[in-house]
Amino acid sequence: MSRFAALLSPGEPEAARRIEADLTRRTGGFPRRWGSEDVQLWQARASVARSFGPLTLAGDLALTDLADLRTALAADPDTESAMLVLAAWRRWGVAALDRLCGGFAFALWDARTRRLTAVRDRFGIQPLAYAAAPGRVVVAGDLSTVLAGLDTAPETDRAWVAGFLSGQPLDAVRTAWRGVLRLPPGHLMVVEPDGTVTLRPWYRLERSAPPKVQDAAPALRAALAHATNQACADGPTATMLSGGLDSSTLALLSV
């Protein structure tokens, strides 16, 4: 369940109230807000959006390999995910994304540059949607929250709806509402102080060279073992056995 939102639109109390109401309805808890004259960020079912120096972050974080990230940052063993992301961003900037593993979607405000950056993980595990219009940008993990931040309901994208109902492959960016879009996996969006919105990929699958054929099996086993260990790191984990090779392999690796 998505638990965050960001509104870049000074002096819009009604939009802010609608966003808070939607987050409350979906999460069952009143969201905590951080705000300045330029931007407001919400985090529901958690403490207020985290700040570290000039940076403030709200998002859905399901990070793995936290021990490695803490070591790289010389952070305390109990440092939480949000503070690790902020510390990494302050040290490495956008290059910090290469060091984040797992699923994540977040909005980050930099008070120095008055720039809002929205980020989605490599494979789109965590959802992130947005709507950008003159004078207002709404970012959230859920489409209903983005819609709540708009003054009027956007037109229905009839072509998208027709494709959905007919079972056609769907565009990874478009939604059922015109102007309400999904940030593609492995992309980031930067909103400049003048309202200019720029999207660009920060990750491409082809950057990683495949192993040689003779090394493929050991590499696959090592990758699966590592991923399974990370999935089990937080405590007891269940698996669903389908009778196929994949679920059986992961179940055996987990023990």
MILO-394505 format. One record per residue: residue in one letter; x, y, z of N, C-alpha, C, O, CB in turn. Coordinates in steps of 0.05 Angstrom, whole numbers. Glycine has a CB too. Example, Ala and Ser with C-alpha at 12.3 -4.5 7.8 and 13.67 -1.06 7.14 Angstrom:
BEGIN
  resn   neast  nnorth     nup  caeast  canorth    caup   ceast  cnorth     cup   oeast  onorth     oup  cbeast  cbnorth    cbup
     A     264    -114     156     246      -90     156     264     -66     156     285     -66     169     226      -89     181
     S     257     -45     142     273      -21     143     258       1     157     268      23     161     282      -12     114
This chain:
BEGIN
  resn   neast  nnorth     nup  caeast  canorth    caup   ceast  cnorth     cup   oeast  onorth     oup  cbeast  cbnorth    cbup
     M      17     -24       0       0        0       0      17      25       0      36      28      16     -19        0      24
     S      12      43     -19      27       67     -20      20      87       2      -3      89      10      23       81     -48
     R      40     101      12      35      117      36      47     145      34      50     158      55      47      104      60
     F      52     156      10      65      182       9      53     199     -13      40     188     -32      95      179       6
     A      58     225     -11      50      243     -32      67     269     -30      78     275      -9      20      250     -30
     A      68     283     -52      82      309     -52      66     328     -70      55     321     -91     111      307     -63
     L      63     353     -61      49      374     -75      67     398     -79      75     411     -59      22      382     -61
     L      73     405    -103      89      428    -110      70     449    -121      65     450    -145     112      421    -130
     S      59     465    -103      39      485    -111      34     503     -88      16     497     -72      12      471    -121
     P      48     525     -85      44      543     -62      16     554     -60       3     560     -80      64      566     -64
     G       6     555     -36     -20      568     -31     -43     552     -42     -62     564     -53     -20      594     -43
     E     -44     526     -39     -66      509     -48     -77     493     -24     -74     469     -24     -57      490     -71
     P     -90     506      -5     -99      491      19    -120     470      12    -121     449      25    -110      510      39
     E    -138     475      -7    -159      456     -14    -147     431     -25    -155     408     -18    -179      468     -33
     A    -127     434     -43    -114      410     -55    -100     394     -33    -101     370     -33     -94      419     -76
     A     -87     408     -14     -73      395       8     -93     379      25     -87     357      33     -58      415      25
     R    -116     391      31    -136      377      47    -146     352      33    -151     331      46    -159      396      54
     R    -150     354       7    -160      330      -8    -139     308      -8    -146     285      -6    -168      338     -36
     I    -114     315     -11     -93      295     -11     -92     281      17     -90     257      18     -66      308     -17
     E     -93     297      38     -93      285      65    -117     267      69    -114     245      81     -93      307      86
     A    -140     275      59    -164      259      63    -161     232      48    -170     211      58    -189      274      53
     D    -150     233      24    -147      208       8    -127     190      22    -132     166      24    -138      215     -20
     L    -104     200      31     -85      183      45     -97     171      70     -92     148      77     -60      200      52
     T    -113     187      85    -126      177     109    -145     154     102    -145     134     116    -140      199     124
     R    -161     158      82    -180      137      73    -166     112      65    -176      90      73    -198      148      50
     R    -145     113      51    -132       89      40    -115      75      61    -113      50      60    -116       96      16
     T    -102      90      78     -83       78      97     -95      73     125     -83      58     140     -59       95      99
     G    -117      86     131    -129       82     157    -115      98     179    -120      94     203    -129       54     165
     G     -97     116     172     -84      132     192     -79     160     181     -75     164     157     -57      120     200
     F     -81     180     199     -78      208     190     -49     213     182     -31     208     198     -87      228     212
     P     -43     222     158     -15      226     149      -2     250     163     -16     270     169     -14      230     119
     R      23     248     167      39      270     178      50     286     154      57     274     134      62      260     196
     R      53     312     158      60      329     136      85     345     143      89     354     166      37      348     129
     W     102     349     123     124      368     124     119     388     102     112     381      79     152      354     121
     G     122     414     108     117      433      87     133     459      90     142     466     111      88      440      87
     S     137     472      67     149      499      66     131     515      47     110     506      39     179      498      56
     E     140     539      41     123      556      24     123     546      -5     106     555     -21     134      585      24
     D     141     528     -12     143      518     -39     131     490     -43     120     485     -65     171      518     -48
     V     132     473     -23     125      445     -27     114     433      -2     121     442      20     149      429     -37
     Q      97     413      -4      88      398      19      91     368      13      86     359     -10      58      405      25
     L     100     353      33     103      324      30      88     310      53      88     320      76     133      316      30
     W      76     287      47      61      272      67      72     244      69      81     232      49      31      271      60
     Q      71     233      93      78      205      98      57     194     116      54     203     139     107      202     110
     A      43     173     107      22      161     123      31     135     136      49     122     126      -3      156     106
     R      19     129     159      25      105     174      55     103     181      66      81     182      17       80     159
     A      67     125     185      95      127     193      99     155     204      81     172     203     115      122     168
     S     123     160     214     128      187     225     130     207     202     130     199     179     153      187     243
     V     133     232     209     134      253     190     156     249     170     177     236     177     137      280     204
     A     153     259     146     173      256     125     201     264     136     203     283     151     166      274     101
     R     220     248     129     247      251     141     263     274     128     260     279     104     263      225     138
     S     278     288     144     295      310     135     324     305     143     329     295     165     285      337     145
     F     343     313     126     371      312     133     384     336     120     389     336      96     384      285     123
     G     390     356     136     401      381     125     380     394     106     357     398     115     427      376     110
     P     388     400      82     369      413      64     350     394      49     333     403      34     384      429      43
     L     353     368      54     338      348      40     315     338      56     317     333      80     356      325      31
     T     292     334      44     268      322      57     257     300      38     255     305      14     247      343      63
     L     250     277      49     241      254      33     216     242      44     212     240      69     263      233      32
     A     198     235      26     174      219      33     172     198      12     175     203     -12     148      237      35
     G     166     173      20     164      152      -1     157     125      11     154     122      35     190      150     -15
     D     156     106      -7     152       78       0     178      63      -5     187      61     -28     128       65     -17
     L     190      53      16     217       41      14     216      13      23     208       7      46     237       57      31
     A     224      -6       6     226      -34      13     254     -42       4     258     -59     -13     204      -52      -1
     L     274     -30      17     302      -34       9     313     -60      19     305     -70      41     319      -11      19
     T     332     -71       4     347      -94      13     376     -86      14     384     -64       8     343     -119      -7
     D     393    -105      23     422     -100      25     428     -75      43     446     -60      37     434      -96      -3
     L     412     -72      64     416      -48      81     442     -49      96     454     -28     101     393      -47     101
     A     452     -73     103     478      -75     117     500     -63     100     518     -49     110     484     -104     124
     D     500     -69      74     521      -59      56     519     -28      54     539     -15      54     519      -71      28
     L     494     -18      52     491       11      50     499      25      76     512      46      75     461       17      44
     R     493      13      99     502       25     124     532      25     126     544      45     136     490        9     148
     T     545       4     117     574        3     117     586      24      99     605      38     107     584      -25     109
     A     575      28      75     585       48      57     583      76      67     599      93      61     571       45      30
     L     562      80      84     557      107      95     568     110     123     566     132     135     527      113      95
     A     580      89     134     590       89     161     567      97     181     571     112     199     614      108     165
     A     543      85     175     520       92     191     516      71     214     527      49     212     494       92     173
     D     501      79     234     495       61     256     479      36     246     464      39     227     480       75     279
     P     482      14     259     468      -11     250     437      -8     250     424     -23     236     476      -34     268
     D     426      10     266     397       13     268     387      36     252     363      44     255     389       15     297
     T     403      48     235     394       71     218     373      61     199     377      42     184     418       84     203
     E     350      75     198     328       66     182     332      73     152     350      89     145     302       79     192
     S     315      61     136     318       64     107     317      93      97     333     101      81     296       48      93
     A     297     109     107     294      136      97     319     153     103     327     168      86     269      149     110
     M     330     150     126     354      165     133     378     156     117     396     172     110     360      163     163
     L     379     130     110     401      120      93     399     132      65     419     140      54     400       89      92
     V     375     133      54     371      145      28     379     174      28     393     184      10     342      142      18
     L     371     189      48     378      217      50     409     221      53     420     238      40     364      230      74
     A     421     205      70     450      207      73     465     200      47     484     213      40     460      189      96
     A     455     179      33     467      171       8     464     193     -13     483     199     -28     455      145      -2
     W     440     205     -14     436      227     -34     453     251     -28     464     264     -46     406      235     -34
     R     456     257      -2     472      281       5     502     276      -2     516     294      -8     469      287      34
     R     511     251       0     539      245      -6     544     241     -36     563     252     -46     547      219       9
     W     526     226     -50     532      219     -77     514     232     -98     518     228    -122     531      189     -80
     G     493     246     -89     474      257    -108     458     235    -122     452     215    -110     488      275    -128
     V     452     240    -147     436      220    -162     451     194    -164     438     173    -167     431      231    -191
     A     477     193    -163     492      168    -164     485     150    -140     492     126    -141     522      174    -164
     A     473     160    -120     465      144     -97     445     122    -106     443     101     -93     453      161     -75
     L     430     128    -127     410      108    -136     422      82    -144     410      61    -140     394      120    -159
     D     446      82    -154     460       57    -162     466      40    -138     471      16    -141     485       64    -177
     R     466      52    -114     472       37     -90     447      27     -75     449      13     -55     489       54     -71
     L     424      35     -85     399       26     -72     389       1     -85     387      -1    -110     377       48     -73
     C     382     -19     -69     372      -44     -79     344     -49     -68     337     -40     -46     391      -68     -71
     G     328     -64     -83     301      -70     -74     280     -52     -88     286     -41    -109     298      -67     -44
     G     257     -50     -75     236      -33     -86     234      -6     -72     236      -5     -48     209      -48     -84
     F     231      15     -87     228       42     -75     215      61     -95     219      59    -119     256       52     -66
     A     200      79     -84     189      102     -98     188     125     -78     177     122     -56     161       96    -111
     F     199     148     -85     200      170     -66     201     197     -80     208     199    -103     223      167     -47
     A     194     217     -65     197      245     -73     216     258     -54     215     255     -30     169      260     -73
     L     235     273     -66     256      286     -50     258     315     -56     260     323     -80     284      272     -55
     W     256     332     -36     258      361     -39     285     371     -30     294     364      -8     235      375     -23
     D     298     387     -47     324      399     -40     319     429     -36     314     443     -55     345      393     -62
     A     321     438     -11     316      467      -5     337     485     -17     331     509     -22     314      471      24
     R     361     475     -23     382      491     -34     375     499     -63     378     522     -71     408      477     -34
     T     366     480     -78     360      486    -107     330     490    -112     322     497    -134     369      463    -123
     R     313     486     -91     284      487     -94     275     468    -116     258     476    -133     275      516     -99
     R     286     445    -116     281      425    -137     268     400    -125     278     390    -104     307      418    -153
     L     247     390    -137     234      366    -128     242     343    -147     239     346    -172     203      369    -127
     T     251     321    -136     259      298    -152     242     274    -144     240     267    -120     289      291    -149
     A     229     261    -163     214      236    -158     229     213    -171     239     215    -193     184      239    -169
     V     230     190    -157     247      168    -166     231     142    -163     216     138    -144     273      166    -150
     R     234     124    -183     222       98    -182     243      76    -186     262      80    -201     199       95    -203
     D     241      54    -172     262       33    -173     264      21    -200     249      26    -218     256       12    -152
     R     285       4    -203     293       -6    -229     271     -20    -244     268     -16    -268     316      -25    -225
     F     255     -37    -231     236      -53    -244     207     -45    -238     188     -60    -244     240      -82    -238
     G     203     -22    -225     176      -13    -219     162     -29    -199     137     -33    -200     161      -13    -244
     I     176     -40    -179     164      -55    -157     144     -37    -142     122     -45    -136     185      -67    -138
     Q     153     -13    -135     137        6    -121     124      26    -141     138      36    -159     153       22    -100
     P      98      30    -140      85       48    -159      90      78    -153      95      86    -130      55       43    -159
     L      89      94    -174      92      123    -171      77     136    -195      83     130    -218     122      132    -170
     A      59     154    -189      44      168    -209      46     198    -204      54     207    -183      14      160    -208
     Y      40     214    -225      42      243    -223      24     256    -243      15     245    -262      72      251    -226
     A      19     282    -237       5      300    -256      20     326    -255      24     338    -233     -25      302    -249
     A      27     336    -278      42      362    -279      26     381    -296      19     376    -319      70      358    -291
     A      19     404    -285       5      425    -299      18     452    -291      32     453    -271     -26      425    -292
     P      13     473    -306      24      499    -299      17     507    -270      -7     509    -263      14      521    -318
     G      37     511    -254      32      520    -226      28     498    -206      25     503    -182      10      538    -226
     R      27     473    -215      21      451    -196      33     425    -206      30     418    -230      -9      448    -192
     V      46     410    -188      55      383    -194      47     366    -170      53     373    -147      86      382    -199
     V      33     344    -175      26      325    -154      40     298    -159      39     288    -181      -5      321    -153
     V      53     288    -138      67      262    -140      57     245    -118      54     254     -95      98      266    -139
     A      51     219    -123      42      201    -103      45     172    -112      50     167    -136      12      206     -95
     G      43     154     -93      46      126    -100      20     114    -111      20      92    -122      55      111     -77
     D      -2     128    -107     -28      117    -116     -42     138    -134     -41     162    -129     -46      111     -91
     L     -56     127    -154     -70      145    -173     -91     162    -159     -95     185    -166     -82      129    -195
     S    -106     150    -140    -127      165    -127    -117     189    -112    -130     210    -111    -143      147    -108
     T     -93     187    -101     -81      210     -87     -74     232    -107     -77     256    -101     -56      201     -71
     V     -63     224    -130     -57      245    -150     -82     259    -159     -83     283    -162     -43      231    -175
     L    -103     243    -164    -129      255    -173    -140     274    -151    -152     295    -158    -149      233    -179
     A    -136     267    -126    -146      284    -104    -132     311    -104    -143     331     -94    -141      270     -77
     G    -107     312    -114     -93      337    -115    -100     356    -137     -89     378    -139     -64      332    -116
     L    -118     347    -155    -126      363    -178    -153     376    -172    -170     365    -158    -128      347    -203
     D    -157     400    -182    -182      415    -177    -206     403    -192    -228     404    -182    -178      444    -184
     T    -201     393    -216    -222      381    -232    -213     354    -242    -190     349    -246    -229      399    -256
     A    -233     336    -245    -227      309    -254    -218     310    -283    -231     323    -300    -251      290    -251
     P    -195     298    -290    -186      299    -318    -204     281    -336    -219     264    -327    -157      289    -320
     E    -202     286    -362    -217      270    -381    -207     241    -381    -184     235    -375    -214      282    -409
     T    -225     223    -387    -219      195    -390    -203     190    -415    -210     200    -436    -244      177    -389
     D    -182     174    -413    -166      166    -437    -180     142    -449    -176     119    -441    -136      160    -429
     R    -198     147    -469    -214      126    -480    -198     104    -493    -205      80    -492    -234      138    -500
     A    -176     111    -506    -159       91    -519    -147      72    -499    -145      48    -503    -137      105    -536
     W    -138      83    -476    -126       66    -455    -148      48    -444    -143      24    -440    -114       84    -432
     V    -172      58    -438    -193       41    -427    -201      19    -447    -205      -4    -439    -218       58    -421
     A    -202      26    -473    -209        6    -493    -188     -16    -494    -194     -40    -496    -212       18    -521
     G    -162      -8    -492    -141      -28    -492    -142     -45    -467    -137     -69    -469    -114      -14    -494
     F    -148     -34    -445    -150      -49    -420    -173     -69    -421    -169     -93    -414    -155      -30    -396
     L    -196     -61    -431    -219      -78    -432    -216    -101    -452    -228    -122    -450    -244      -62    -438
     S    -200     -96    -473    -196     -116    -494    -172    -133    -489    -165    -151    -505    -193     -102    -521
     G    -158    -129    -466    -135     -145    -459    -110    -139    -475     -92    -156    -476    -142     -174    -463
     Q    -108    -116    -486     -84     -108    -502     -62    -101    -482     -67     -92    -460     -91      -85    -521
     P     -36    -104    -491     -14      -94    -474     -17     -65    -469     -22     -49    -487      13     -100    -488
     L     -13     -57    -444     -18      -29    -436       8     -14    -436      30     -24    -430     -31      -28    -408
     D       6      12    -442      28       30    -440      37      32    -411      20      35    -393      21       58    -452
     A      63      32    -406      73       33    -379      71      61    -367      75      64    -343     102       24    -378
     V      65      81    -383      64      108    -373      36     119    -371      29     131    -351      80      126    -393
     R      19     114    -390      -9      125    -390     -26     111    -369     -21      89    -360     -21      122    -418
     T     -48     125    -362     -68      114    -344     -95     119    -356     -98     128    -379     -66      127    -315
     A    -116     113    -341    -143      117    -351    -151     147    -352    -172     153    -362    -163      102    -334
     W    -134     164    -341    -140      193    -341    -119     208    -356     -95     204    -352    -142      203    -312
     R    -128     225    -374    -109      242    -390     -93     260    -371    -105     274    -354    -124      258    -411
     G     -67     261    -375     -51      279    -359     -42     268    -332     -25     280    -319     -65      304    -354
     V     -53     245    -324     -43      231    -300     -27     207    -310     -37     189    -322     -68      222    -282
     L      -2     208    -304      17      189    -315      32     173    -294      33     181    -271      37      203    -333
     R      43     151    -302      61      135    -284      90     141    -292      97     143    -315      55      104    -287
     L     107     144    -272     135      146    -277     145     119    -285     141      99    -270     151      157    -252
     P     158     116    -307     167       89    -316     188      78    -296     202      93    -283     180       91    -344
     P     190      51    -295     210       39    -278     238      48    -286     244      53    -310     209        8    -280
     G     255      51    -266     283       59    -271     286      88    -281     306      95    -293     294       41    -291
     H     266     105    -275     266      133    -284     265     151    -260     257     144    -238     243      139    -303
     L     273     176    -265     269      197    -245     257     221    -259     261     225    -283     296      205    -231
     M     243     238    -244     231      262    -254     241     285    -237     240     284    -212     200      260    -254
     V     250     306    -250     259      330    -236     241     354    -243     237     359    -267     289      336    -244
     V     232     367    -223     215      391    -226     232     415    -218     239     418    -194     188      389    -210
     E     238     432    -237     255      456    -232     239     478    -218     214     477    -219     268      466    -258
     P     252     498    -206     237      520    -193     218     535    -212     198     546    -203     257      540    -182
     D     224     535    -238     206      549    -257     184     531    -267     168     539    -284     222      559    -281
     G     182     507    -256     161      489    -264     168     470    -286     151     452    -293     137      504    -272
     T     191     472    -298     200      454    -319     202     425    -309     215     421    -288     226      463    -332
     V     190     406    -323     191      378    -314     208     362    -334     203     363    -358     162      367    -313
     T     227     348    -324     245      332    -340     245     303    -330     249     298    -306     273      343    -341
     L     241     284    -348     243      256    -342     268     244    -355     274     251    -378     217      240    -351
     R     281     226    -341     303      212    -354     308     185    -340     303     183    -316     329      229    -353
     P     319     166    -354     325      140    -341     350     142    -324     369     155    -332     328      118    -362
     W     350     130    -301     374      128    -285     386      99    -285     408      94    -276     369      137    -257
     Y     370      81    -296     378       53    -297     370      41    -324     348      45    -333     367       37    -274
     R     388      25    -336     382       10    -360     392     -18    -356     415     -23    -347     395       23    -385
     L     375     -38    -361     382      -66    -357     407     -74    -372     423     -89    -363     359      -84    -364
     E     410     -63    -397     432      -71    -413     459     -61    -403     480     -69    -413     428      -62    -441
     R     459     -44    -383     485      -35    -371     500     -59    -359     525     -58    -358     481      -14    -350
     S     486     -79    -349     499     -102    -336     505    -123    -357     488    -135    -370     480     -114    -314
     A     531    -129    -361     540     -148    -380     534    -176    -370     540    -183    -347     570     -146    -386
     P     522    -194    -387     516     -221    -378     541    -237    -374     561    -231    -387     497     -235    -398
     P     541    -257    -356     565     -273    -352     570    -291    -376     552    -295    -392     563     -290    -326
     K     594    -302    -377     600     -322    -398     583    -346    -393     574    -351    -371     630     -329    -398
     V     579    -362    -414     561     -385    -413     570    -404    -391     553    -414    -376     560     -399    -440
     Q     596    -409    -388     605     -428    -368     602    -418    -340     603    -433    -321     634     -435    -373
     D     598    -392    -337     595     -380    -310     566    -374    -304     560    -365    -282     612     -354    -308
     A     548    -379    -322     520     -370    -319     506    -385    -296     492    -372    -280     504     -374    -344
     A     510    -411    -294     496     -426    -273     505    -418    -245     488    -413    -228     500     -456    -277
     P     531    -417    -240     540     -407    -213     530    -379    -207     523    -372    -184     570     -409    -211
     A     531    -362    -228     522     -334    -224     493    -333    -217     484    -317    -199     528     -317    -248
     L     476    -349    -231     448     -350    -225     442    -360    -197     426    -349    -183     433     -367    -246
     R     456    -381    -189     453     -392    -162     460    -372    -141     446    -368    -121     469     -418    -159
     A     483    -358    -145     491     -337    -126     471    -315    -124     465    -305    -102     519     -326    -134
     A     460    -306    -147     441     -284    -147     415    -293    -133     404    -278    -117     435     -275    -175
     L     406    -317    -138     381     -327    -126     385    -330     -95     368    -324     -80     372     -354    -138
     A     408    -341     -88     414     -344     -59     415    -317     -45     404    -315     -23     440     -359     -55
     H     427    -298     -57     429     -271     -45     401    -259     -42     394    -248     -21     447     -253     -62
     A     385    -261     -64     358     -249     -63     341    -263     -42     325    -250     -28     345     -251     -90
     T     344    -289     -39     328     -304     -20     336    -297       9     320    -293      26     331     -334     -24
     N     362    -294      13     372     -285      39     361    -258      47     354    -254      70     403     -285      40
     Q     360    -240      28     350     -213      33     320    -214      39     310    -199      57     355     -195       9
     A     305    -231      25     277     -233      29     270    -244      57     250    -238      69     264     -251       8
     C     289    -261      67     284     -274      94     297    -258     116     296    -266     139     295     -302      93
     A     310    -235     110     326     -221     130     309    -210     153     319    -207     175     342     -200     117
     D     284    -203     147     268     -189     168     252    -208     185     237    -200     203     249     -171     154
     G     255    -235     181     241     -253     198     228    -275     182     235    -279     159     220     -239     215
     P     210    -290     194     197     -313     181     184    -304     154     171    -283     153     175     -325     199
     T     188    -321     134     178     -314     107     163    -339      96     173    -361      99     201     -306      89
     A     141    -335      83     126     -357      71     131    -358      41     138    -338      29      96     -354      77
     T     127    -381      30     129     -384       1     106    -401      -9      96    -418       5     156     -397      -7
     M      98    -396     -34      76     -411     -46      87    -430     -66     100    -421     -86      54     -392     -59
     L      83    -456     -62      94     -476     -80      74    -482    -103      52    -490     -98     101     -502     -65
     S      83    -477    -127      66     -483    -150      71    -510    -163      57    -519    -180      69     -461    -171
     G      93    -523    -154     101     -548    -166     121    -544    -188     132    -564    -199      77     -563    -177
     G     128    -519    -194     147     -513    -215     175    -512    -203     180    -514    -179     141     -488    -229
     L     195    -509    -221     223     -508    -213     230    -483    -198     247    -484    -180     241     -511    -237
     D     217    -461    -205     225     -435    -193     218    -434    -163     235    -428    -147     212     -412    -208
     S     193    -439    -156     185     -437    -128     198    -459    -111     205    -453     -88     154     -440    -126
     S     202    -482    -122     216     -504    -107     245    -496    -102     255    -501     -80     215     -530    -122
     T     258    -484    -121     286     -475    -118     288    -454     -96     305    -456     -78     297     -464    -144
     L     270    -434     -96     271     -413     -76     265    -424     -48     277    -415     -28     252     -390     -83
     A     246    -443     -47     240     -454     -21     264    -469      -9     269    -467      15     216     -474     -23
     L     278    -484     -26     302     -499     -16     324    -479      -8     337    -484      12     312     -518     -38
     L     327    -458     -24     348     -438     -17     342    -425      10     360    -417      24     350     -417     -39
     S     316    -421      16     309     -407      40     316    -422      66     319    -411      87     279     -401      40
     V     320    -448      63     328     -464      87     357    -473      85     367    -487     104     310     -488      89
